[in-house]
């Protein structure tokens, strides 16, 4: 596939992507095919379970088969990240770190950063936040909303109402990652609401592929630990 007569990108026959798919767990493959077969797929899962990787792999497959004509990766920045707005640099420099999860997923699927940059330049990929969506329409695109735990209901409504029925929409988040003050569960309610309609589906990823340390850190509960026998041995 090429676009605007420019450089051709290997989307149809990518051995690295096929190899990665063969290594997916059954639950990851279920999510991959949910994205293929539903307008909306919702996945709330812990860090390290491969949410973004599976989402990007499935969208690449849809792009290769001309089911969609563009991949849109939208990350909702946390209030902590927005403090970077006080730092020097233009908008691209301030937002480029938000795209690291997408670039990491693309690298695992066989696309180096220079290739991804080329696909961005040819408008096969669009990297954005929620801050510039007024008046935007998404049609025939694969939209991946990442870090959705940072979005409130009105932000999600803004995003979803931009989307035509020809889209494939994925919402990813982790309720254990609390980046903002206040409630971080709006995306769960919105996700269940949409996934329970005829055009939607919800998926669950359980296995943490980062290993035992990450999995152990994910399970830490400060309140429970403070009253545990182990905590009583701590000296300040």
Residue pairs with C-beta under 8 A, 6 or more apart in sequence:
1 8
1 9
1 11
1 12
1 63
1 64
1 66
1 124
2 8
2 9
2 122
3 122
3 123
3 124
4 122
4 123
6 122
7 118
7 122
9 111
9 115
9 118
9 119
9 122
9 124
10 110
11 60
11 63
11 64
12 64
14 60
14 64
14 109
14 110
15 110
16 108
16 109
16 110
17 57
17 60
17 61
17 109
17 110
20 53
20 57
20 108
20 109
20 110
21 29
21 32
21 57
24 32
24 50
24 54
24 57
25 207
27 203
27 204
27 205
27 206
27 207
28 50
28 54
28 205
30 203
31 41
31 43
31 51
31 54
31 55
31 58
31 203
31 205
32 54
32 57
32 58
32 61
33 58
34 41
34 201
34 203
35 41
35 54
35 55
35 58
35 59
35 62
35 142
35 168
35 170
36 58
36 61
36 62
36 67
36 168
37 201
38 168
38 199
38 200
38 201
39 165
39 167
39 168
39 169
39 199
39 200
40 169
40 170
40 171
40 194
40 195
40 197
40 199
40 200
40 201
41 55
41 168
41 169
41 170
41 171
41 195
41 200
41 201
41 202
41 203
42 170
42 171
42 191
42 192
42 194
42 195
42 200
42 201
42 202
42 203
43 51
43 55
43 170
43 171
43 172
43 173
43 202
43 203
43 204
43 205
44 172
44 173
44 174
44 175
44 187
44 188
44 191
44 202
44 204
45 51
45 172
45 174
45 204
45 205
45 206
46 174
46 176
46 205
46 206
46 208
46 218
47 174
47 176
47 177
47 208
47 210
47 214
47 218
48 208
48 209
48 210
48 214
48 215
48 218
49 205
49 206
49 207
49 208
49 209
50 205
50 209
51 146
51 172
51 205
52 101
52 102
52 104
52 105
52 144
52 146
52 172
53 105
53 108
53 109
54 205
55 105
55 144
55 146
55 170
55 172
56 71
56 73
56 102
56 105
56 106
56 109
56 144
57 105
57 109
58 142
58 168
58 170
59 68
59 71
59 142
59 144
59 168
59 170
60 71
60 109
62 68
62 142
62 168
63 69
63 70
63 71
63 124
63 142
67 168
68 140
68 141
68 142
68 167
68 168
69 140
69 141
70 123
70 124
70 125
70 126
70 140
70 141
70 142
71 124
71 125
71 126
71 141
71 142
71 144
72 125
72 126
72 128
72 138
72 141
72 142
72 143
72 144
73 99
73 102
73 125
73 126
73 127
73 128
73 144
73 146
74 128
74 129
74 130
74 143
74 144
74 145
74 146
74 159
75 98
75 99
75 101
75 102
75 129
75 145
75 146
75 147
76 129
76 130
76 145
76 146
76 147
76 148
76 150
76 151
76 155
77 95
77 98
77 129
77 147
77 150
78 147
78 150
78 179
78 180
79 150
79 179
79 180
79 181
80 179
80 180
81 98
81 179
84 94
85 94
87 94
95 127
95 129
98 127
98 129
99 127
101 146
102 116
102 127
102 144
102 146
103 113
103 116
106 113
106 115
106 116
107 113
111 119
116 125
119 125
120 126
120 127
126 141
130 151
130 155
130 158
130 159
133 158
133 159
133 162
134 158
136 162
137 162
137 164
138 162
138 163
138 164
138 167
139 164
139 166
139 167
140 164
140 166
140 167
141 167
141 168
142 167
142 168
142 169
142 170
143 159
143 163
143 167
143 168
143 169
143 170
144 170
144 172
145 151
145 156
145 159
145 169
145 170
145 171
145 172
146 172
146 173
147 172
147 173
147 177
147 179
148 156
148 171
148 172
148 173
148 187
148 191
149 173
149 174
149 175
149 177
149 178
149 179
149 184
149 185
149 187
150 173
150 179
150 180
150 184
151 159
151 186
151 187
152 183
152 186
153 186
153 189
153 190
156 171
156 186
156 187
156 190
157 190
160 169
160 190
160 194
163 169
165 199
171 187
171 190
171 191
171 194
173 187
173 188
173 191
175 184
175 185
175 188
176 218
177 184
178 184
191 202
192 202
194 200
195 201
195 202
196 202
208 214
208 215
208 218
225 231
